[in-house]
Amino acid sequence: PCAPGVVEAVLQCESNTALVTWEESDGAELYAARAQTDNGHTTWCNTTETHCDLPEMWCGQTYEVTVKALSENCGSNSSHSIQLQTAPCAPQHIDVSVACDKNSASVHWGHTD
């Protein structure tokens, strides 16, 4: 089959997933969507539809998303890739200092990726 066209991805921040959609490819029986970071983290989904949810995406990362069309005998080249930026990671190393005599509190946190 030909490579799928017009790949799009929408981040679902609350579930750390991305909904990926693409145009149908003639001759395809199955599609495989894949997202990969520069440091090698990979997540994927397989479907007979023209959309699927990529699970378990990491916070604070940029993913390259591609889709392949598959048939019983062979697979297509990868689609054109798109970039997807995930939500920032939650702050870490939170420190709270309370100054009762001044009726105030100070909150500090460490850097996140």
C-alpha positions in Angstrom: 0.0 0.0 0.0 0.9 3.7 -0.3 2.1 5.6 2.7 -0.8 7.3 4.6 -1.2 11.0 4.0 -2.1 14.1 6.1 -1.1 12.8 9.5 -2.2 14.9 12.4 -1.9 14.5 16.2 -3.7 16.1 19.1 -2.3 15.7 22.7 -4.6 14.6 25.4 -2.8 16.2 28.4 -4.9 14.6 31.2 -4.2 11.0 30.0 -0.7 11.4 28.5 -1.9 10.1 25.2 -2.2 11.5 21.7 -5.0 11.0 19.2 -3.4 10.4 15.7 -5.4 10.6 12.5 -4.5 10.1 8.9 -6.0 9.7 5.4 -6.9 6.2 4.2 -4.4 4.4 2.0 -5.5 2.2 -0.9 -4.7 -1.4 -0.2 -4.1 -1.0 3.5 -5.4 -3.7 5.8 -3.8 -2.4 9.0 -2.1 0.8 10.1 0.7 1.3 12.6 1.3 4.7 14.2 4.5 5.3 16.1 5.9 8.2 18.1 9.5 8.4 19.2 11.7 10.9 21.1 15.3 11.8 20.4 16.3 9.7 23.5 14.6 6.6 22.1 11.3 6.4 24.0 8.8 4.8 21.6 5.1 4.3 21.8 2.8 2.9 19.1 -0.7 1.7 18.3 -2.1 -0.6 15.5 -5.6 -0.3 14.0 -7.7 -1.0 11.0 -9.2 2.5 11.3 -7.7 5.8 10.3 -7.1 6.9 13.9 -5.7 5.6 17.1 -4.5 6.7 20.5 -0.7 6.6 21.2 -0.4 5.6 24.9 2.1 6.3 27.7 3.7 9.5 26.3 6.3 11.1 28.6 6.0 14.7 29.8 8.3 17.4 28.6 9.2 15.6 25.4 9.1 16.2 21.6 7.9 13.2 19.7 8.3 12.5 15.9 5.0 10.8 14.8 4.7 8.6 11.7 2.2 6.1 10.3 2.7 3.1 8.1 0.1 1.2 6.0 0.3 -2.6 6.1 -1.1 -5.4 4.0 -0.8 -9.1 4.2 2.3 -9.1 2.0 4.1 -5.9 2.8 4.2 -2.4 4.4 4.4 1.1 3.0 7.1 3.6 3.7 6.5 5.8 6.7 4.3 8.8 6.2 5.8 12.3 6.5 6.6 12.8 10.1 5.1 15.5 12.3 6.4 16.8 15.6 4.3 16.7 18.8 5.3 18.4 22.1 3.9 16.9 25.3 2.9 18.9 28.3 5.6 20.0 30.8 6.4 17.8 33.7 5.0 18.7 37.1 7.4 20.6 39.4 9.6 18.4 41.7 11.4 19.0 45.0 8.7 21.3 46.4 9.7 23.2 49.6 7.4 25.3 51.7 8.6 27.7 54.4 6.0 29.3 56.7 6.7 32.5 58.6 3.9 32.6 61.2 5.1 36.0 62.6 4.6 37.6 59.2 1.5 35.6 58.3 3.1 34.4 55.1 4.4 31.3 53.3 7.0 30.8 50.6 7.0 28.0 48.1 10.0 26.9 46.1 10.4 24.1 43.6 13.1 22.5 41.4 13.5 22.7 37.7 11.5 20.4 35.5 12.2 19.2 31.9 
